[in-house]
Amino acid sequence: MNATQLLAEFITHESPDIPDIVRRRAVRYVVDTFAVTLAGARDPAVQRLEKSLAGHSDGIDLPWTPTRFREDDACLLAGMASHILDFDDVCMLAILHPGAPIFSALQILARSLPISGEDFITSYIVGTEIMIRCGEALGYAHYGLGFHSTGTLGVLGVTAACARAAGLDVQETRHALAIAASQSAGLKRNFGSMVKSLHVGFAASNGLKSVRLATAGLLGADDIMQDRGWLHAFSGGSVSQWPEGVQLGRPYAISHPGFEQKRFPCCYLMHKIICATLELRNQHDLGLQGLERALVTTCRGGSEALIHHSPETGLDAKFSGTYAVIASLQDGHIGLGSFKDEAVLRSEIQQALRRVRLEEVGETPGKGSDVGDAPVTVTLTYNDGREFTCTVTKSPGSLADPMTDEQLLEKWLDCLSMSQLGLPSSDQKRLFAEGLAIESVANVNAWLNFKKPDEGS
């Protein structure tokens, strides 16, 4: 069986065997992604995109704006909103953000195609599985070549999820994957810029468009994945066949290794740095005063995305290991407000950034999980001779250090507050509870496209 057929049969399987624990985790990831999307919609970069897209009176509506959009533009906008804050979940097995592109496209598809909660979650699980396992098949070489995996792999995951939700057959799904494979795109060089989050929008838009084109009868290659196809091209020639050890749904990636839900709205490679610094600050009552130098030690590749050593904007700071240390020491917490421009430009922050050094050690990783599982050590040295060290081994928000129900609700409320939708606290909590029970509803659109108070119920 060729690899494209393998993927297509998995996507269209009539009764996939999905354990209850996988479904429950998927629901939590969906609720989390919806929250960060609503918050991200208020970002100036997303509002610029919104303004640039022409509205249509008979187009797709979104809960945060009265403007209506063409389907592909709505996907582009929702995708950018879901990722602009860098607060969405990650899966370090393939070093990508699995939930954002897939949720973004599915929520738009649900506007025109009635989808039950159960089918929505099934499609989400299938899409994330395809996305992550294709990344696992490529190995670390793909990320090492400079590709933003969320964009390149996201379009395949979105295609899989939307093909499942729309009821495509095996042949249509194969062609949809072939169309999507030629739209894989995203470069890490755009990290720290607005374009990084736009990659998620491209993946959502192009993935759903691939399904629409395949349904209309457009045909692609018989096996886009193997030989000198997608696997070969996006691994730099190191992978040409689907690896025997990479299996779909056995177990599902949501089950093992699981996703990492973010506690901090910034690049995930900063999270262990933040946790280690906060632990030292709280344990020893430390701050910036008297700090002589700070050393952050990571595995090879562990700081590659942290490109801004002297950040000057909030967006810069989301990709700055130096800022992670200094802001944690100064403020004692990291939240949405930590990445406002004025927070980054504080004189005491700017003056202290030069005291931090990041150092990578060890061998080049063979797979993404090598980076995700690697420890991060922060060492703080003060001018009175004191030195403090903390090593974090568990990935924050992972199954080894999971986000609690209380933390998930707190994040939801913070994001909805930032969204400025004007929802009373009681409605925010009601929507949260409805989201956790989404599998029981006959149509998810009522939850996804809730009305603001001045629009009626």
ZADOVEX-483109 format. One record per residue (C-alpha): x, y, z; residue in one letter. Coordinates in steps of 0.5 Angstrom, whole numbers, plus 2048, in hexadecimal, padded with zeros to 3 digits. Example, Ala and Ser with C-alpha at 12.3 -4.5 7.8 and 13.67 -1.06 7.14 Angstrom:
% ZADOVEX-483109
8197F7810A
81B7FE80ES
***
This chain:
% ZADOVEX-483109
800800800M
8038077FEN
80380C804A
7FE811801T
7F980B801Q
7FB809808L
7F981080AL
7F3811806A
7F080A809E
7F280C810F
7EE81380FI
7E881080CT
7E880A811H
7E0809812E
7E180781AS
7E880981CP
7EA806823D
7EB80C827I
7EB80B82FP
7E7810833D
7ED813836I
7F0815830V
7E981882ER
7E981C835R
7F081F834R
7EE82182DA
7E8825830V
7EC828835R
7F182A82FY
7EB82D82BV
7E9831831V
7F0834832D
7F183682BT
7EA83982AF
7EC83E830A
7F384082DV
7EF841826T
7EA846829L
7F084982DA
7F484A827G
7EF84D823A
7F0853827R
7F8854825D
7F9859820P
7FC85581BA
7F685181AV
7F285781AQ
7F6859814R
7F5853811L
7EE853812E
7ED85A80FK
7F1858809S
7EC852807L
7E6855803A
7DF853807G
7D984F803H
7D2850806S
7D1849805D
7D8846807G
7DA84380EI
7D9847814D
7DE84681AL
7DC848822P
7E184E823W
7DF85281DT
7D9854819P
7DC854812T
7DB84D80ER
7E084A80AF
7E1845804R
7E383E807E
7EA83E805D
7EB845808D
7E784380EA
7EC83D80FC
7F284280EL
7F0846813L
7EE841819A
7F483E818G
7F8844819M
7F484681FA
7F583F822S
7FD83F822H
7FF847822I
7FF84782AL
80384082AD
7FF83E82FF
7FC83782BD
7FE83082DD
80482D82AV
807826829C
80E825829M
80E81E826L
80E82281FA
810829822I
80982C820L
80382F822H
7FD82A820P
7F782D823G
7F7834820A
7F7832818P
7F282D819I
7ED83081EF
7ED83681AS
7EB833813A
7E682E817L
7E283481AQ
7E2837813I
7DF831810L
7DA830815A
7D7837813R
7D583480CS
7D482C80EL
7D182A814P
7D6826819I
7D482381FS
7D8823825G
7DA81C825E
7DC81D81DD
7E082381FF
7E4820824I
7E581A820T
7E881E81AS
7EC82281EY
7EF81C821I
7F081981AV
7F381F817G
7F882081DT
7FA81981CE
7FC81A815I
7FF820816M
80481E81CI
805817819R
80781A812C
80C81E816G
80F81881AE
810815813A
81481B811L
81881B817G
81C82181AY
81F822813A
819826811H
81982B817Y
82182B816G
82082D80FL
81D834811G
815832810F
810834815H
80D82D816S
806830818T
805833811G
80882E80DT
805828810L
7FF82C812G
7FC82C80BV
7FC82480BL
7F9824812G
7F3829810V
7F282580AT
7F181F80EA
7ED822813A
7E882580EC
7E881F809A
7E681B80FR
7E0820811A
7DE82180AA
7DD81A809G
7E2819803L
7E3812801D
7EA80F800V
7EC8117F9Q
7E98187FAE
7EE818800T
7F48167FDR
7F381C7F8H
7F28217FDA
7F881F800L
7FC81F7FAA
7F98267F9I
7FB828800A
8028257FFA
80482A7FAS
8018307FFQ
80682E805S
809834807A
80C83880CG
81483A80EL
81783B815K
81A841813R
813845814N
81384381BF
81384981FG
80E84D81AS
80784D818M
808848813V
809843817K
80284381AS
800844813L
80383D811H
7FD83A815V
7F883E811G
7FB83B80BF
7FB83480DA
7F483580FA
7F1838809S
7F5834804N
7F382D807G
7EC82F807L
7ED831800K
7F082B7FES
7EA827800V
7E682B7FCR
7EA82B7F6L
7EA8237F7A
7E38237F8T
7E28277F1A
7E68217EEG
7ED8247EDL
7F281E7EDL
7F981E7F0G
7FF8197F0A
7FD8127F1D
8028127F7D
8048197F9I
8088167FFM
80D8117FDQ
8138107F9D
8158177F6R
80F81A7F9G
80D81E800W
81181A804L
81781A800H
8178227FFA
815824806F
81A820809S
820822805G
82081C801G
821818808S
81A814808V
817811802S
81380C804Q
80E80C80AW
812809810P
80F803813E
81080581AG
80B80B819V
80480881AQ
7FD80C81AL
7F980C820G
7FD806823R
7FD80A828P
7FA811826Y
7FF816827A
7FA81A82CI
7FB814830S
802813830H
806818830P
80081C831G
80082482FF
803829834E
7FE82E836Q
802835837K
80283983DR
80583F83AF
804842834P
80B842830C
80F83D82DC
80F836830Y
816836830L
81683B835M
81183883AH
81683383EK
81B83A83EI
81583D841I
813838846C
81B837849A
81C83E84AT
81583F84DL
817839852E
81D83D854L
81A843855R
815841859N
81983C85DQ
81F84185FH
81B84785ED
81F84A858L
81F850853G
82285484EL
826858854Q
82D855854G
82D85084EL
83485084BE
83284A846R
82D845844A
82F83F840L
82983A83DV
82C83483AT
827830835T
82882A831C
82B82B82AR
82582E826G
82283082CG
82383882BS
822838824E
81C83B823A
81E840829L
820845824I
81F84C827H
82584D82DH
82385582DS
81C85582CP
81985C82BE
81185A82AT
80C85582DG
80D850827L
814850827D
81484E82FA
81084882DK
81684582AF
81B84882FS
81F843834G
822849837T
81B84D838Y
81884683BA
81E847841V
81E84E842I
81684F842A
815849847S
81A84C84CL
81785384BQ
81085184CD
80F84A84FG
80A84884AH
809848842I
80384983FG
7FF84D839L
80185383CG
80985183CS
809852834F
806859833K
80B85D830D
80B862836E
80D85C83BA
81385A836V
816861836L
81686283DR
81D86583ES
81F860844E
81D85B83FI
82185D839Q
82785E83DQ
827857840A
82685483AL
82E854838R
82F85083FR
82C84983CV
82F844838R
82C83E834L
831838833E
82F83282FE
83282B831V
83282482FG
831820828E
82C823823T
825820824P
82381A820G
81B81C821K
817821824G
81681E82AS
81D81E82CD
81D82582CV
816825830G
819820835D
81F823836A
82182783DP
82282E83DV
826831843T
826839845V
82C83B849T
82C84284DL
83284584FT
83284B854Y
837851855N
83884F85CD
83A84885AG
83484485BR
83283F855E
82C83B855F
82A836850T
82383284EC
82282D848T
81B82C846V
81A825843T
812824842K
80F82883CS
80A82D83FP
80382B83DG
80582483AS
80281E83DL
80881E842A
806825845D
7FF826842P
7FB82C843M
7F582B848T
7EE82C847D
7EF83384BE
7F5835847Q
7F1834840L
7EB838843L
7EF83D845E
7F383E83EK
7EC83D83BW
7E984383FL
7F084783ED
7EF846836C
7E8848836L
7E984E83AS
7EF850835M
7EA84F82FS
7E6855832Q
7DF85282FL
7DB854835G
7D984E838L
7D784E83FP
7DB849844S
7D5844844S
7D584383DD
7DC84283CQ
7DC83D841K
7D683A83ER
7D983A837L
7DF83683AF
7DA83183DA
7D7830837E
7DD82F833G
7DF829838L
7D9826836A
7D982782FI
7D982082DE
7D282082FS
7CF82582AV
7CC824823A
7CF82A820N
7D582D822V
7D483481FN
7D0837825A
7D6836829W
7DB839824L
7D783F822N
7D4841828F
7D0848828K
7D384E82CK
7CE851831P
7CC85682DD
7CA851827E
7C584D82BG
7C584682DS
***
